[in-house]
Amino acid sequence: MARQGAAWPALALALLAVALAGVAAQGTALEDPNFYVQELWSREPNHERREPEPVPFSPSLPEGLREEREPSPPEPRPPKKTKPKKAPKREKLATETPPPAKSSKRKGRRSKSPEKTASDYPSIPVAREDVRESCPPLGLETLKITDFQLHASTTKRYGLGAHRGRLNIQAGINENDFYDGAWCAGRNDLHQWIEVDARRLTRFTGVITQGRNSLWLSDWVTSYKVMVSNDSHTWVTVKNGSGDMIFEGNSEKEIPVLNELPVPMVARYIRINPQSWFDNGSICMRMEILGCPLPDPNNYYHRRNEMTTTDDLDFKHHNYKEMRQLMKVVNEMCPNITRIYNIGKSHQGLKLYAVEISDHPGQHEVGEPEFHYIAGAHGNEVLGRELLLLLLQFLCQEYLARNARIVHLVEETRIHILPSLNPDGYEKACEGGSELGGWSLGRWTHDGIDINNNFPDLNTLLWEAEDRQNVPRKVPNHYIAIPEWFLSENATVAMETRAVIAWMEKIPFVLGGNLQGGELVVAYPYDMVRSLWKTQEHTPTPDDHVFRWLAYSYASTHRLMTDARRRVCHTEDFQKEDGTVNGASWHTVAGTSDGDYWRLLNPGEYVVTAKAEGYTVSTKNCMVGYDMGATRCDFILSKTNLARIREIMAKFGKQPVSLPARRLKLRGRKRRQRA
């Protein structure tokens, strides 16, 4: 970035940061670590909400009668690790079957029919079947459930404690003692359990489980029981007929599996008790609990933390069609300051819609900076899309209300908002569901490309020119052209990536922001390390002080980003820099770095050489085994100095000079001078 224009981007992002942070504070309000209870958003006032009334079970029967109606279950037998015990199938009655939940077509769903009456579970209430509804996750994955609310019978070590038993949690790089990829019991027997304290009465409706996230080990639970309690001492096991119900668990470690309870159970605590697990593996699992917290009007903490909004904004998740419709609504509300356009199409043909907000939509004004926000490069990271759609509504409504700050922002900046760069991935993840899709479903484009890592590496071109002291005399540092080979038809570049590059080349953006899901931090450039063979290294730009200030101006206005009490992700504690981080010191993103080549070979040892024009040659011994599937043999090629020189000089219409030929010319010139 040129230093001369630093004031404009600072103004643009500082004002936009305040506007977005105000919306983000409402959109992420339930992530407060001090939030004692979990509530559902509703567009209705509190007094109009209809809450199903729990019905207590019938009083306990005399001991003799109880034995006639409920024979004692047999003594538990050692687990069968290959074929988990399943609940016996029972005929469903149309009058007793609850309506299917919204997730009834989700991948990995394992649901059971309601079969028990109230008298089967003394002292634990259940919800009436005629009011059964699909409950959302309590928040193990989103950290709404704190570490203090998770407990386990035993743990293998601290890094495999109950606090790591969260759905979709990832293991650390080294899978060390602090950050591993699941809860793992200290022993493999039938007495192990992991439980959640919801801290209030909750209508539990289902359980989602995964195995352990690990590159090296295969651990998952293949069957389990579910128990509930109101005091964490007396537990009631979910029944199937007269015996304990055995829920079928996982068959591999990553695909989530949903099991619905036969009838919703109202309690404070819920416990998962593994019954069998994968052969040669251990009791390890990640999970999420589905449940609806019941309201308690007498609870002071509930009243204190209940979130309300006075803004007339559309707080919901929007699929592609709904997103397009919302853009149209905003455009109709504010036709004089908004314009809808598209920058291209996705691999599946969905248009990549953007909205421009300016006092003169459709035209670039001299002296007015251009700014863009992008979200959804990873299709299954959905919060960015919703924040930008809320920002669209907020800017429009506040402009109509003549909010002086927003009026100034709209009239002095040309703002472009692209809420969904990867709509194909979003729709794919939406079909699977956030809990059942896993972390990778919908992350990439339809043709399997990670947009976030799909842009060209221009850093290396600049740094090599700096090492040769060619900057800025021969190689300008304010603009480096994209190599022609990157934009060729044969290059592995996503259609979405090409559309963004063309968009950025067409509009002279001064500054931009890219919203992604995951860790709560503002990352500023560079995102790529300068030293070879390093994965993390602080790599500042010449305008580092400007980018650091811009990052802090955003983070400091966010309600949680600079909160020192919030839970860190893995070993990264971003509070040291007030919720900001240099991208390269976090993890390097080097641009367009892989490709693959396939060849059918018989088992054996092969000497394989990988070479490409302009790159150094690499040779390895690769062993092809007898196991099913492909054998992977990776090569890392480095560009030769001559290739780099050609790329740089080609920008100026020159060709690299052969040194022997140049020496001959110099000698001839000297001879002529002497003559």
C-alpha positions as CSV (number, residue, x, y, z in Angstrom):
1,M,0.0,0.0,0.0
2,A,1.3,3.4,-0.9
3,R,1.9,5.6,2.2
4,Q,0.3,8.6,0.6
5,G,-3.2,7.1,0.6
6,A,-3.0,5.7,4.2
7,A,-5.4,8.3,5.6
8,W,-8.3,7.2,3.4
9,P,-8.2,3.5,4.2
10,A,-7.8,4.3,7.9
11,L,-11.0,6.4,7.8
12,A,-12.8,3.8,5.7
13,L,-12.2,0.8,7.9
14,A,-12.4,2.7,11.2
15,L,-15.9,3.9,10.4
16,L,-16.9,0.5,8.9
17,A,-15.5,-1.3,11.9
18,V,-17.7,0.7,14.3
19,A,-20.7,0.0,12.1
20,L,-20.0,-3.7,11.8
21,A,-19.0,-4.2,15.4
22,G,-22.3,-2.8,16.5
23,V,-24.1,-5.4,14.5
24,A,-21.6,-8.1,15.3
25,A,-22.1,-7.5,19.0
26,Q,-25.7,-8.4,18.6
27,G,-25.1,-11.3,16.2
28,T,-22.6,-12.8,18.6
29,A,-24.1,-11.8,21.8
30,L,-24.7,-15.3,23.1
31,E,-21.0,-16.0,23.0
32,D,-20.4,-14.1,26.2
33,P,-18.4,-16.3,28.5
34,N,-20.4,-15.0,31.5
35,F,-23.7,-15.8,29.8
36,Y,-25.3,-18.2,32.4
37,V,-28.1,-19.6,30.3
38,Q,-28.8,-20.3,26.7
39,E,-31.9,-18.8,25.0
40,L,-33.4,-19.0,21.5
41,W,-33.9,-15.9,19.4
42,S,-37.5,-15.1,18.8
43,R,-39.3,-12.4,16.9
44,E,-42.2,-12.6,19.4
45,P,-42.3,-10.7,22.8
46,N,-41.6,-12.8,25.8
47,H,-45.2,-12.8,27.0
48,E,-46.3,-14.2,23.7
49,R,-44.0,-17.2,23.5
50,R,-45.7,-20.6,23.9
51,E,-43.6,-22.9,26.0
52,P,-44.7,-26.6,26.2
53,E,-45.6,-27.5,29.7
54,P,-43.6,-30.4,31.1
55,V,-45.7,-33.2,32.5
56,P,-44.2,-35.0,35.6
57,F,-44.2,-38.7,35.6
58,S,-46.7,-40.7,37.7
59,P,-45.7,-41.4,41.3
60,S,-43.7,-44.5,41.9
61,L,-45.8,-47.7,42.2
62,P,-45.5,-50.1,45.2
63,E,-42.5,-52.4,44.9
64,G,-44.6,-55.5,44.1
65,L,-46.5,-53.9,41.3
66,R,-43.4,-52.3,39.9
67,E,-41.7,-55.7,39.5
68,E,-44.7,-57.0,37.5
69,R,-44.7,-54.0,35.1
70,E,-40.9,-53.4,34.9
71,P,-38.8,-56.5,35.2
72,S,-35.2,-55.7,36.2
73,P,-32.8,-55.5,33.3
74,P,-30.2,-58.2,33.0
75,E,-26.7,-57.7,34.3
76,P,-24.5,-55.8,31.8
77,R,-22.3,-57.9,29.6
78,P,-18.8,-57.1,28.3
79,P,-19.0,-54.8,25.2
80,K,-19.0,-56.2,21.7
81,K,-16.6,-54.0,19.9
82,T,-17.4,-55.0,16.4
83,K,-21.2,-55.2,16.4
84,P,-22.8,-52.8,18.9
85,K,-26.1,-53.7,20.5
86,K,-29.0,-52.0,18.8
87,A,-32.4,-51.1,20.3
88,P,-35.1,-53.6,19.2
89,K,-37.4,-52.4,16.5
90,R,-40.9,-51.6,17.4
91,E,-44.0,-50.9,15.3
92,K,-44.8,-47.2,15.1
93,L,-48.3,-46.0,15.6
94,A,-49.4,-43.1,13.5
95,T,-51.1,-41.4,16.4
96,E,-47.9,-41.5,18.5
97,T,-45.2,-40.7,16.0
98,P,-44.0,-37.1,16.4
99,P,-43.6,-34.8,13.3
100,P,-40.2,-35.1,11.8
101,A,-37.6,-32.5,12.7
102,K,-36.1,-30.2,10.2
103,S,-33.0,-32.2,10.1
104,S,-34.8,-35.4,9.2
105,K,-32.9,-35.7,5.9
106,R,-29.5,-35.0,7.4
107,K,-26.5,-37.3,6.7
108,G,-25.8,-39.7,9.5
109,R,-29.1,-39.3,11.3
110,R,-30.1,-42.1,13.6
111,S,-33.6,-41.5,15.0
112,K,-35.9,-43.6,17.2
113,S,-39.6,-43.6,17.6
114,P,-41.3,-42.5,20.9
115,E,-42.3,-45.5,22.9
116,K,-42.4,-44.7,26.6
117,T,-45.2,-43.3,28.8
118,A,-44.7,-41.0,31.7
119,S,-44.8,-43.7,34.3
120,D,-41.7,-45.4,32.9
121,Y,-39.3,-42.6,34.2
122,P,-40.0,-41.7,37.9
123,S,-39.0,-38.2,39.0
124,I,-37.9,-37.1,35.5
125,P,-40.4,-35.1,33.5
126,V,-40.8,-35.4,29.7
127,A,-42.5,-33.1,27.2
128,R,-45.8,-34.1,25.7
129,E,-45.5,-35.8,22.3
130,D,-47.9,-33.4,20.7
131,V,-45.6,-30.4,21.3
132,R,-42.3,-32.1,20.4
133,E,-40.1,-29.9,18.4
134,S,-36.5,-29.9,17.1
135,C,-34.2,-28.3,19.6
136,P,-30.9,-26.6,18.6
137,P,-27.4,-27.4,19.9
138,L,-26.7,-26.4,23.4
139,G,-23.4,-25.0,22.3
140,L,-20.5,-27.4,23.0
141,E,-19.1,-26.6,19.5
142,T,-19.6,-22.9,19.8
143,L,-18.3,-22.7,23.4
144,K,-21.6,-21.4,24.8
145,I,-21.2,-24.5,27.1
146,T,-18.0,-23.6,29.1
147,D,-15.3,-26.0,30.1
148,F,-16.7,-26.0,33.7
149,Q,-19.9,-27.5,32.4
150,L,-18.2,-30.6,31.1
151,H,-17.3,-33.5,33.3
152,A,-16.0,-37.1,32.8
153,S,-15.5,-40.3,34.8
154,T,-11.8,-40.5,33.9
155,T,-9.4,-39.0,31.3
156,K,-6.3,-40.3,29.6
157,R,-4.5,-37.0,30.1
158,Y,-5.3,-33.3,30.3
159,G,-5.3,-32.8,26.6
160,L,-7.9,-35.5,26.2
161,G,-10.1,-34.2,29.0
162,A,-13.9,-33.6,29.0
163,H,-13.3,-30.0,27.8
164,R,-12.0,-31.5,24.5
165,G,-15.1,-33.5,23.9
166,R,-16.7,-30.9,21.7
167,L,-18.1,-31.6,18.3
168,N,-15.7,-30.8,15.4
169,I,-12.9,-29.8,17.7
170,Q,-9.5,-30.2,16.0
171,A,-6.3,-31.7,17.5
172,G,-3.3,-29.4,17.8
173,I,-0.4,-29.8,15.4
174,N,1.5,-32.1,17.7
175,E,-1.6,-33.7,19.4
176,N,0.2,-32.9,22.7
177,D,-0.9,-33.0,26.3
178,F,-2.9,-29.7,26.1
179,Y,-4.7,-29.6,22.8
180,D,-5.9,-33.0,21.5
181,G,-8.9,-34.0,19.4
182,A,-11.5,-35.5,21.8
183,W,-12.3,-36.7,25.3
184,C,-10.7,-40.0,25.9
185,A,-11.4,-42.1,29.0
186,G,-8.6,-43.3,31.2
187,R,-9.9,-46.9,31.0
188,N,-11.8,-48.9,28.5
189,D,-14.8,-50.3,30.4
190,L,-18.5,-49.9,30.8
191,H,-18.2,-47.5,33.7
192,Q,-16.9,-44.5,31.7
193,W,-19.0,-41.4,30.9
194,I,-19.0,-37.8,29.9
195,E,-21.7,-35.4,31.0
196,V,-23.0,-31.9,30.4
197,D,-24.4,-29.6,33.1
198,A,-26.9,-27.3,31.3
199,R,-27.2,-25.3,34.5
200,R,-31.0,-25.2,34.2
201,L,-33.9,-27.4,33.3
202,T,-33.6,-28.3,29.6
203,R,-35.6,-30.4,27.2
204,F,-33.0,-32.8,25.8
205,T,-34.0,-34.2,22.4
206,G,-30.8,-35.7,20.8
207,V,-27.1,-36.4,20.8
208,I,-24.5,-36.0,18.0
209,T,-21.3,-37.9,18.3
210,Q,-17.9,-38.1,16.5
211,G,-14.7,-40.0,17.0
212,R,-11.3,-38.6,17.9
213,N,-9.7,-36.2,15.5
214,S,-6.2,-37.6,15.0
215,L,-3.8,-38.1,12.1
216,W,-2.3,-41.2,13.7
217,L,-5.0,-43.0,15.8
218,S,-8.4,-44.5,15.2
219,D,-10.7,-44.1,18.2
220,W,-14.4,-43.9,18.3
221,V,-17.4,-45.2,20.3
222,T,-19.7,-47.6,18.4
223,S,-22.6,-47.6,20.9
224,Y,-23.7,-45.8,24.1
225,K,-26.4,-45.2,26.6
226,V,-27.9,-41.9,27.6
227,M,-28.8,-40.9,31.2
228,V,-30.3,-37.8,32.7
229,S,-30.4,-36.3,36.2
230,N,-31.6,-33.3,38.1
231,D,-29.0,-33.4,40.8
232,S,-26.0,-35.3,39.2
233,H,-26.4,-38.1,41.8
234,T,-29.6,-39.9,40.9
235,W,-29.5,-40.9,37.2
236,V,-32.3,-42.3,35.0
237,T,-31.3,-44.2,31.8
238,V,-33.3,-43.7,28.7
239,K,-35.3,-46.9,28.1
240,N,-36.4,-48.9,25.2
241,G,-39.3,-51.0,26.4
242,S,-38.3,-52.5,29.7
243,G,-34.6,-52.3,29.1
244,D,-31.9,-49.7,28.7
245,M,-31.8,-48.2,25.2
246,I,-28.5,-48.7,23.3
247,F,-27.9,-46.0,20.7
248,E,-25.8,-46.8,17.7
249,G,-22.6,-44.6,17.6
250,N,-20.0,-44.0,14.9
251,S,-18.4,-46.2,12.3
252,E,-15.5,-43.9,11.7
253,K,-13.9,-40.9,13.4
254,E,-15.0,-37.8,11.4
255,I,-18.6,-38.2,10.1
256,P,-21.1,-37.0,12.9
257,V,-24.0,-39.2,13.8
258,L,-27.3,-37.9,15.2
259,N,-29.4,-40.0,17.6
260,E,-32.8,-38.6,18.7
261,L,-34.2,-39.6,22.1
262,P,-37.4,-41.6,21.8
263,V,-39.1,-38.9,23.8
264,P,-37.7,-35.5,25.0
265,M,-36.3,-35.7,28.5
266,V,-36.5,-32.7,30.9
267,A,-33.5,-32.5,33.3
268,R,-30.4,-30.4,34.1
269,Y,-27.7,-33.0,33.5
270,I,-27.2,-35.4,30.6
271,R,-24.6,-38.2,30.5
272,I,-23.2,-40.4,27.7
273,N,-22.1,-43.9,28.8
274,P,-20.1,-45.7,26.0
275,Q,-21.0,-49.4,25.7
276,S,-18.7,-50.5,22.8
277,W,-15.9,-49.0,20.8
278,F,-13.7,-49.6,17.7
279,D,-11.5,-52.7,17.8
280,N,-7.9,-51.8,18.8
281,G,-9.1,-48.4,19.7
282,S,-10.0,-46.5,22.9
283,I,-13.1,-44.8,24.3
284,C,-12.8,-41.4,22.7
285,M,-15.6,-39.1,21.5
286,R,-16.6,-35.6,20.5
287,M,-20.2,-34.6,20.9
288,E,-23.0,-32.0,20.8
289,I,-26.2,-32.1,22.8
290,L,-29.6,-30.9,21.3
291,G,-31.8,-29.3,23.8
292,C,-34.2,-26.4,24.5
293,P,-33.5,-24.5,27.8
294,L,-36.8,-24.0,29.7
295,P,-37.5,-20.4,30.8
296,D,-37.3,-19.5,34.4
297,P,-38.9,-16.1,35.0
298,N,-37.7,-16.1,38.6
299,N,-34.0,-16.5,37.6
300,Y,-32.2,-13.3,38.0
301,Y,-29.4,-14.3,35.7
302,H,-31.8,-15.1,33.0
303,R,-33.4,-11.7,33.2
304,R,-30.1,-9.9,33.4
305,N,-28.6,-11.6,30.3
306,E,-31.6,-11.9,28.1
307,M,-30.7,-10.4,24.7
308,T,-33.1,-8.0,23.0
309,T,-32.7,-5.8,19.9
310,T,-34.4,-2.6,18.9
311,D,-33.2,-2.8,15.3
312,D,-35.6,-4.0,12.7
313,L,-33.1,-6.4,11.2
314,D,-33.5,-9.9,9.8
315,F,-31.7,-12.1,12.3
316,K,-31.7,-15.5,10.5
317,H,-29.6,-17.7,8.2
318,H,-30.2,-17.0,4.5
319,N,-29.8,-19.5,1.8
320,Y,-28.9,-18.3,-1.7
321,K,-32.4,-17.5,-2.8
322,E,-33.2,-15.7,0.5
323,M,-29.9,-13.8,0.3
324,R,-30.8,-12.5,-3.2
325,Q,-34.3,-11.6,-2.0
326,L,-32.9,-9.6,1.0
327,M,-30.6,-7.7,-1.3
328,K,-33.6,-6.8,-3.4
329,V,-35.5,-5.6,-0.4
330,V,-32.6,-3.4,0.7
331,N,-32.3,-2.0,-2.8
332,E,-36.0,-1.1,-2.9
333,M,-35.7,0.6,0.5
334,C,-32.7,2.6,-0.5
335,P,-32.7,2.9,-4.3
336,N,-30.7,6.1,-4.4
337,I,-27.7,4.7,-2.6
338,T,-27.6,1.0,-3.5
339,R,-26.9,-1.0,-6.6
340,I,-27.0,-4.8,-7.0
341,Y,-24.5,-6.4,-9.5
342,N,-22.6,-9.6,-9.9
343,I,-18.9,-10.1,-10.4
344,G,-19.2,-13.5,-12.2
345,K,-20.5,-17.0,-11.5
346,S,-19.6,-19.9,-9.4
347,H,-18.7,-23.4,-10.7
348,Q,-22.4,-24.4,-10.5
349,G,-23.5,-21.3,-12.3
350,L,-24.8,-19.2,-9.2
351,K,-24.2,-15.5,-9.7
352,L,-21.7,-13.9,-7.2
353,Y,-23.9,-11.0,-6.1
354,A,-22.4,-7.8,-4.6
355,V,-24.1,-4.6,-3.4
356,E,-22.7,-1.2,-3.8
357,I,-23.5,1.5,-1.3
358,S,-22.7,5.1,-2.3
359,D,-24.3,8.4,-2.9
360,H,-23.7,7.9,-6.7
361,P,-24.1,4.1,-7.3
362,G,-22.4,2.8,-10.4
363,Q,-19.7,5.4,-10.8
364,H,-16.3,6.0,-9.5
365,E,-15.7,9.5,-8.0
366,V,-12.3,11.0,-8.0
367,G,-11.1,11.4,-4.4
368,E,-13.6,9.0,-3.0
369,P,-12.0,5.7,-1.7
370,E,-13.3,2.3,-2.8
371,F,-13.7,-0.3,-0.1
372,H,-14.9,-3.9,-0.1
373,Y,-16.0,-6.6,2.3
374,I,-15.9,-10.2,1.2
375,A,-17.3,-13.2,3.1
376,G,-17.9,-16.9,2.5
377,A,-14.7,-17.9,0.8
378,H,-15.2,-21.1,2.8
379,G,-18.8,-22.0,2.1
380,N,-19.5,-23.6,5.5
381,E,-18.3,-20.6,7.5
382,V,-21.6,-18.8,7.5
383,L,-21.4,-16.0,10.1
384,G,-19.6,-13.7,7.7
385,R,-22.5,-13.9,5.2
386,E,-25.0,-13.0,7.9
387,L,-22.9,-10.1,9.3
388,L,-22.6,-8.5,5.9
389,L,-26.3,-8.9,5.2
390,L,-27.0,-7.3,8.6
391,L,-24.6,-4.5,7.7
392,L,-26.5,-3.9,4.4
393,Q,-29.7,-3.5,6.3
394,F,-28.1,-1.4,9.0
395,L,-26.5,1.1,6.6
396,C,-29.7,1.5,4.6
397,Q,-32.0,2.0,7.6
398,E,-29.6,4.4,9.4
399,Y,-29.1,6.4,6.2
400,L,-32.8,6.8,5.9
401,A,-32.9,7.9,9.6
402,R,-30.2,10.5,8.8
403,N,-27.7,9.1,11.2
404,A,-24.9,11.6,10.7
405,R,-22.1,9.1,11.0
406,I,-23.7,6.7,8.4
407,V,-24.6,9.6,6.1
408,H,-21.0,10.7,6.1
409,L,-19.8,7.2,5.5
410,V,-22.1,6.6,2.5
411,E,-21.4,10.0,0.9
412,E,-17.6,9.9,1.3
413,T,-16.9,6.2,0.6
414,R,-17.9,3.8,-2.2
415,I,-18.6,0.6,-0.3
416,H,-18.9,-2.8,-2.0
417,I,-20.2,-5.8,-0.1
418,L,-19.9,-9.4,-1.4
419,P,-21.6,-11.6,1.2
420,S,-21.0,-15.0,-0.4
421,L,-18.0,-15.8,-2.5
422,N,-18.6,-19.6,-2.4
423,P,-22.4,-20.1,-2.7
424,D,-21.9,-23.6,-4.0
425,G,-20.2,-24.6,-0.8
426,Y,-22.8,-22.9,1.3
427,E,-25.7,-24.7,-0.3
428,K,-23.8,-28.0,0.1
429,A,-23.1,-27.4,3.8
430,C,-26.7,-26.2,4.3
431,E,-28.1,-29.5,3.1
432,G,-25.9,-31.5,5.5
433,G,-26.5,-29.2,8.4
434,S,-23.9,-27.5,10.5
435,E,-23.6,-30.2,13.1
436,L,-23.8,-33.2,10.8
437,G,-21.7,-31.9,7.9
438,G,-18.3,-32.0,9.6
439,W,-15.7,-29.2,9.3
440,S,-14.9,-29.8,5.6
441,L,-18.4,-30.2,4.0
442,G,-18.9,-27.1,1.8
443,R,-15.5,-25.6,2.7
444,W,-14.2,-25.8,-0.8
445,T,-15.6,-24.9,-4.1
446,H,-17.6,-27.4,-6.1
447,D,-14.5,-28.5,-7.9
448,G,-12.5,-28.9,-4.7
449,I,-10.5,-25.7,-4.5
450,D,-9.8,-23.7,-1.3
451,I,-10.4,-20.2,-2.5
452,N,-8.5,-18.8,0.5
453,N,-5.3,-20.3,-0.8
454,N,-6.0,-20.0,-4.5
455,F,-4.5,-16.5,-5.2
456,P,-1.1,-16.0,-6.8
457,D,2.1,-15.7,-4.8
458,L,3.2,-12.1,-5.6
459,N,5.2,-11.8,-2.4
460,T,8.1,-13.9,-3.6
461,L,8.4,-11.9,-6.8
462,L,8.8,-8.7,-4.8
463,W,11.1,-10.2,-2.2
464,E,13.5,-11.7,-4.8
465,A,13.6,-8.3,-6.6
466,E,14.4,-6.6,-3.3
467,D,17.2,-9.1,-2.6
468,R,18.7,-8.1,-6.0
469,Q,18.2,-4.4,-5.1
470,N,15.9,-3.9,-8.1
471,V,13.2,-2.2,-6.1
472,P,11.9,0.3,-6.9
473,R,14.2,1.3,-9.8
474,K,13.4,-1.8,-11.9
475,V,10.6,-3.4,-10.1
476,P,7.9,-1.1,-8.6
477,N,6.7,-2.2,-5.1
478,H,3.3,-0.6,-5.4
479,Y,2.0,-2.9,-8.1
480,I,3.1,-6.4,-9.2
481,A,1.2,-7.8,-12.2
482,I,-0.3,-11.3,-11.9
483,P,1.8,-13.8,-14.0
484,E,0.2,-14.8,-17.3
485,W,0.5,-18.5,-16.5
486,F,-1.7,-18.1,-13.5
487,L,-4.6,-16.8,-15.6
488,S,-4.2,-19.4,-18.4
489,E,-7.1,-21.8,-19.0
490,N,-5.0,-24.8,-17.8
491,A,-4.1,-23.3,-14.4
492,T,-5.8,-24.7,-11.3
493,V,-7.7,-21.6,-10.5
494,A,-11.3,-21.6,-9.4
495,M,-13.9,-19.6,-11.3
496,E,-14.7,-17.7,-8.1
497,T,-11.0,-16.8,-7.7
498,R,-10.8,-15.5,-11.3
499,A,-14.0,-13.5,-10.7
500,V,-12.5,-11.8,-7.7
501,I,-9.2,-11.0,-9.4
502,A,-11.1,-9.4,-12.4
503,W,-13.2,-7.5,-9.9
504,M,-10.2,-6.1,-8.1
505,E,-8.4,-5.2,-11.3
506,K,-11.5,-3.3,-12.5
507,I,-12.2,-1.3,-9.4
508,P,-9.3,0.6,-7.7
509,F,-9.9,-0.6,-4.1
510,V,-8.0,1.2,-1.5
511,L,-8.7,-1.3,1.3
512,G,-10.7,-4.5,1.9
513,G,-11.7,-7.0,4.6
514,N,-12.3,-10.7,4.3
515,L,-14.6,-12.3,7.0
516,Q,-14.0,-15.9,7.8
517,G,-15.3,-18.3,10.5
518,G,-13.1,-19.8,13.3
519,E,-10.8,-17.9,15.6
520,L,-11.9,-14.5,16.9
521,V,-9.0,-12.3,15.7
522,V,-8.1,-9.6,13.1
523,A,-5.2,-10.8,10.9
524,Y,-3.2,-8.2,8.9
525,P,-0.6,-8.6,6.1
526,Y,1.6,-10.2,5.2
527,D,0.0,-13.6,5.3
528,M,3.1,-15.4,3.9
529,V,6.5,-16.0,5.6
530,R,9.5,-14.6,3.9
531,S,12.0,-17.2,5.2
532,L,12.1,-20.5,3.3
533,W,11.0,-23.6,5.2
534,K,9.3,-21.7,8.0
535,T,5.7,-22.1,8.8
536,Q,5.4,-19.1,11.2
537,E,7.3,-15.9,11.1
538,H,6.4,-12.2,11.8
539,T,6.4,-10.7,8.3
540,P,5.4,-7.1,8.3
541,T,4.7,-4.9,5.2
542,P,6.3,-1.5,4.7
543,D,3.0,0.0,6.0
544,D,2.9,-2.2,9.1
545,H,2.1,0.6,11.5
546,V,-1.0,1.5,9.4
547,F,-2.3,-2.1,9.2
548,R,-1.7,-2.6,12.9
549,W,-3.7,0.5,13.7
550,L,-6.6,-0.6,11.4
551,A,-6.7,-4.0,12.9
552,Y,-6.8,-2.7,16.4
553,S,-9.5,-0.1,15.5
554,Y,-11.7,-3.0,14.5
555,A,-10.8,-5.4,17.3
556,S,-11.2,-2.8,20.0
557,T,-14.8,-2.1,19.1
558,H,-15.8,-5.7,19.2
559,R,-17.4,-6.9,22.4
560,L,-15.5,-10.1,22.7
561,M,-12.4,-9.8,20.5
562,T,-10.3,-8.0,23.1
563,D,-11.9,-9.8,26.2
564,A,-9.0,-11.4,28.1
565,R,-11.5,-13.8,29.8
566,R,-12.5,-15.6,26.6
567,R,-11.3,-19.1,25.8
568,V,-8.2,-19.4,23.6
569,C,-8.1,-21.6,20.5
570,H,-5.4,-24.3,20.8
571,T,-2.1,-22.6,21.9
572,E,-2.8,-19.2,20.3
573,D,-3.5,-16.4,22.7
574,F,-4.3,-13.3,20.7
575,Q,-4.8,-11.1,23.8
576,K,-1.1,-10.3,23.7
577,E,-1.8,-8.1,20.7
578,D,-5.3,-7.0,21.7
579,G,-7.1,-9.4,19.4
580,T,-4.9,-8.9,16.4
581,V,-2.1,-10.9,14.7
582,N,0.2,-10.7,11.8
583,G,-1.0,-13.3,9.3
584,A,2.4,-14.9,8.6
585,S,3.2,-15.2,12.3
586,W,0.0,-17.2,12.8
587,H,0.0,-19.5,9.7
588,T,1.4,-18.9,6.3
589,V,-0.7,-18.7,3.2
590,A,1.5,-18.9,0.1
591,G,-1.0,-18.9,-2.8
592,T,-1.4,-21.4,-6.3
593,S,1.3,-24.4,-4.4
594,D,0.1,-27.9,-5.3
595,G,-0.9,-30.2,-8.1
596,D,-1.1,-33.9,-8.6
597,Y,0.0,-36.5,-11.2
598,W,-1.3,-40.1,-11.3
599,R,0.2,-43.3,-12.8
600,L,-0.9,-46.9,-12.4
601,L,2.0,-49.1,-11.2
602,N,2.5,-52.6,-9.8
603,P,3.7,-52.9,-6.2
604,G,7.4,-52.3,-5.8
605,E,10.0,-49.6,-5.3
606,Y,10.3,-46.8,-7.9
607,V,12.8,-44.0,-8.5
608,V,10.6,-41.0,-9.4
609,T,11.8,-37.7,-10.7
610,A,9.6,-34.6,-10.7
611,K,10.5,-31.6,-12.9
612,A,8.8,-28.6,-14.4
613,E,10.0,-25.8,-16.6
614,G,11.6,-23.1,-14.5
615,Y,11.9,-25.3,-11.4
616,T,14.7,-27.3,-9.8
617,V,14.6,-31.1,-10.3
618,S,13.7,-33.4,-7.4
619,T,14.2,-37.2,-7.3
620,K,12.8,-39.6,-4.7
621,N,12.4,-43.3,-4.0
622,C,8.7,-44.1,-3.8
623,M,7.3,-47.4,-2.5
624,V,4.0,-48.7,-3.9
625,G,2.5,-51.2,-1.5
626,Y,-0.2,-53.9,-1.7
627,D,-2.8,-52.0,0.3
628,M,-5.9,-50.7,-1.4
629,G,-5.8,-47.1,-2.6
630,A,-3.2,-44.8,-4.0
631,T,0.3,-44.4,-2.6
632,R,1.3,-40.8,-2.1
633,C,4.8,-39.5,-2.9
634,D,5.2,-35.7,-2.5
635,F,7.7,-33.3,-4.0
636,I,8.4,-29.7,-3.3
637,L,10.0,-27.8,-6.2
638,S,11.7,-24.4,-6.0
639,K,11.7,-22.0,-8.9
640,T,15.1,-21.4,-10.5
641,N,16.7,-18.0,-10.4
642,L,16.4,-17.8,-14.2
643,A,12.7,-18.4,-14.1
644,R,12.2,-15.6,-11.6
645,I,14.3,-13.2,-13.7
646,R,12.2,-14.0,-16.7
647,E,9.0,-13.3,-14.9
648,I,10.2,-9.9,-13.7
649,M,11.8,-8.8,-16.9
650,A,8.8,-10.0,-19.0
651,K,6.7,-7.3,-17.4
652,F,8.8,-4.7,-19.1
653,G,9.0,-6.4,-22.5
654,K,12.6,-7.4,-22.0
655,Q,14.3,-10.8,-22.2
656,P,17.0,-12.2,-19.9
657,V,20.5,-11.7,-21.2
658,S,22.8,-14.6,-21.7
659,L,26.0,-13.8,-19.8
660,P,28.5,-15.4,-22.4
661,A,26.9,-13.4,-25.2
662,R,27.0,-10.2,-23.1
663,R,30.7,-10.8,-22.4
664,L,31.4,-11.1,-26.2
665,K,29.6,-7.9,-26.9
666,L,31.6,-6.0,-24.2
667,R,34.9,-7.3,-25.6
668,G,33.9,-6.2,-29.1
669,R,32.9,-2.8,-27.8
670,K,36.3,-2.4,-26.0
671,R,38.2,-3.4,-29.2
672,R,36.3,-0.8,-31.2
673,Q,37.0,1.9,-28.6
674,R,40.7,1.0,-28.7
675,A,40.8,1.1,-32.5
